[in-house]
Amino acid sequence: MKKLILLLIIIPNLVFAESMKMIGEKGKSSEIDKTIEIKMYDNYFEPNQISISKNQTVKFIITNYGELVHEFNIATKMMHLKHQKEMAKMVDYQILLGDKIDKVKMKEVAKKDHSMAHSHANSVLLEPNKSGEIIWKFTNSIKLEAACNIPGHYELGMVSKFVGL
């Protein structure tokens, strides 16, 4: 029984780690090749197209100029579609409250459902007028996009395409 429980914990983590390697890896601040400012507004990003080269380490400085909570998440389209289910659960759990993130509730719920912690190197979740950063190394030639996966935002076009990989 202990082996089964261990497998149920390890296998999803290995699969997640493998899919993360597919899109790149957390970059080192000592290896930044380029800095890009990302502006998030309600339901769009500026810029909406980002030029990147394979093996480039990029520092993204992301600011939410909108009136709602937004996410900047680097992934494939398929990964975004899967992640949107987690974001919908964050709304259901009342962690995401339109213009606020209930961080106390997020920590509490994350004890039972680790996907609610929302702490990944390829993503930042920001309230209005807040800033964050991501340092990401693009190690593979793969079709990527940055997107906001809060329910409805992706569908409204809150996506930036990566070109040049």
C-alpha positions as CSV (number, residue, x, y, z in Angstrom):
1,M,0.0,0.0,0.0
2,K,2.8,2.4,0.9
3,K,4.4,1.7,-2.5
4,L,1.1,2.5,-4.3
5,I,0.7,5.8,-2.4
6,L,4.4,6.7,-3.2
7,L,3.8,5.9,-6.9
8,L,0.7,8.1,-7.0
9,I,2.7,11.0,-5.7
10,I,5.9,10.5,-7.7
11,I,4.4,9.7,-11.1
12,P,2.4,13.0,-11.5
13,N,5.4,15.0,-10.3
14,L,7.7,13.3,-12.8
15,V,5.3,13.9,-15.6
16,F,4.9,17.6,-14.6
17,A,8.7,18.0,-14.4
18,E,9.1,16.3,-17.8
19,S,6.6,18.6,-19.4
20,M,8.3,21.6,-17.8
21,K,11.6,20.6,-19.3
22,M,9.9,20.4,-22.7
23,I,9.2,24.2,-22.5
24,G,12.5,25.3,-21.0
25,E,13.7,25.8,-17.5
26,K,14.0,28.4,-14.7
27,G,16.8,30.8,-15.8
28,K,19.7,32.1,-13.7
29,S,19.9,35.9,-13.1
30,S,23.6,35.6,-14.0
31,E,22.8,34.4,-17.5
32,I,20.1,36.9,-18.6
33,D,20.5,37.6,-22.3
34,K,17.5,39.9,-22.7
35,T,14.9,41.8,-20.6
36,I,11.3,42.2,-21.8
37,E,8.7,44.3,-20.2
38,I,5.2,42.8,-20.3
39,K,2.1,45.0,-19.7
40,M,-1.1,43.2,-18.7
41,Y,-4.3,44.9,-19.3
42,D,-7.8,43.5,-19.0
43,N,-7.8,40.8,-21.6
44,Y,-4.7,41.5,-23.6
45,F,-0.9,41.7,-23.2
46,E,1.6,44.2,-24.7
47,P,3.5,43.0,-26.6
48,N,1.3,40.3,-28.2
49,Q,4.3,38.8,-30.0
50,I,7.6,38.1,-28.3
51,S,10.9,37.3,-30.2
52,I,13.0,34.7,-28.5
53,S,15.9,32.5,-29.6
54,K,16.6,28.9,-28.6
55,N,18.9,28.8,-25.5
56,Q,18.2,32.5,-24.7
57,T,17.6,33.4,-21.0
58,V,15.0,36.1,-20.7
59,K,14.0,38.2,-17.7
60,F,10.3,39.2,-18.0
61,I,9.2,42.1,-15.9
62,I,5.4,41.8,-15.8
63,T,3.1,44.6,-14.6
64,N,-0.7,44.3,-14.2
65,Y,-2.2,47.5,-15.4
66,G,-5.7,46.0,-15.5
67,E,-8.5,46.2,-13.0
68,L,-8.6,42.4,-12.6
69,V,-6.2,39.7,-11.4
70,H,-4.1,38.3,-14.4
71,E,-1.6,35.6,-15.0
72,F,1.4,35.5,-17.2
73,N,2.2,31.8,-17.9
74,I,4.7,30.4,-20.4
75,A,3.6,27.1,-21.9
76,T,2.3,25.2,-24.9
77,K,-1.4,25.7,-25.9
78,M,-2.2,22.2,-24.6
79,M,-0.6,23.0,-21.3
80,H,-2.6,26.2,-21.0
81,L,-5.9,24.3,-21.7
82,K,-5.0,21.9,-18.9
83,H,-4.0,24.6,-16.5
84,Q,-7.3,26.5,-17.1
85,K,-9.1,23.8,-15.1
86,E,-6.9,24.5,-12.1
87,M,-7.6,28.3,-12.5
88,A,-11.3,27.5,-12.6
89,K,-10.9,25.6,-9.3
90,M,-9.2,28.7,-7.8
91,V,-12.3,30.7,-8.7
92,D,-14.5,27.9,-7.2
93,Y,-12.5,27.9,-4.0
94,Q,-12.8,31.7,-3.9
95,I,-9.1,32.2,-4.1
96,L,-9.4,34.4,-7.1
97,L,-11.8,37.2,-6.4
98,G,-11.9,39.4,-9.5
99,D,-9.4,42.0,-8.4
100,K,-7.9,40.2,-5.4
101,I,-6.1,37.0,-4.6
102,D,-7.0,35.5,-1.2
103,K,-3.5,34.3,-0.3
104,V,-4.6,33.0,3.1
105,K,-7.2,30.8,1.6
106,M,-4.7,29.8,-1.2
107,K,-2.2,28.5,1.4
108,E,-4.9,26.7,3.3
109,V,-6.5,25.0,0.3
110,A,-3.0,24.2,-1.1
111,K,-2.4,21.9,1.9
112,K,-5.0,19.5,0.5
113,D,-4.7,20.4,-3.2
114,H,-1.1,21.3,-4.2
115,S,-2.2,22.7,-7.6
116,M,-3.8,25.6,-5.7
117,A,-0.4,26.9,-4.5
118,H,0.2,28.3,-7.9
119,S,3.9,28.7,-7.6
120,H,5.7,27.7,-10.8
121,A,8.9,29.2,-12.3
122,N,7.1,29.7,-15.6
123,S,4.2,31.7,-14.2
124,V,3.2,34.8,-12.2
125,L,-0.3,35.6,-10.9
126,L,-0.8,39.3,-10.2
127,E,-3.4,41.6,-8.6
128,P,-4.0,45.0,-10.3
129,N,-1.1,47.5,-10.1
130,K,1.3,44.7,-9.0
131,S,4.5,43.6,-10.7
132,G,6.5,40.4,-10.8
133,E,9.2,38.8,-12.8
134,I,10.1,35.5,-14.4
135,I,13.6,34.5,-15.5
136,W,13.2,31.7,-18.1
137,K,15.6,29.8,-20.3
138,F,14.1,28.7,-23.6
139,T,16.0,25.4,-24.2
140,N,13.9,23.9,-27.0
141,S,12.5,24.8,-30.4
142,I,8.8,24.4,-29.5
143,K,5.7,26.4,-30.2
144,L,5.0,28.4,-27.0
145,E,2.8,31.2,-25.9
146,A,2.3,33.3,-22.8
147,A,-1.3,33.4,-21.6
148,C,-3.6,34.4,-18.8
149,N,-5.6,31.3,-17.8
150,I,-8.1,32.9,-15.5
151,P,-11.5,31.7,-16.7
152,G,-12.5,33.6,-19.9
153,H,-9.3,35.6,-20.4
154,Y,-7.5,33.1,-22.8
155,E,-10.7,32.9,-24.9
156,L,-10.8,36.7,-25.1
157,G,-7.3,36.8,-26.5
158,M,-5.1,37.4,-23.5
159,V,-2.2,35.6,-25.3
160,S,1.2,36.5,-26.5
161,K,2.9,34.3,-29.1
162,F,6.6,33.5,-28.9
163,V,8.4,33.7,-32.3
164,G,11.9,32.7,-33.4
165,L,12.2,29.4,-31.5
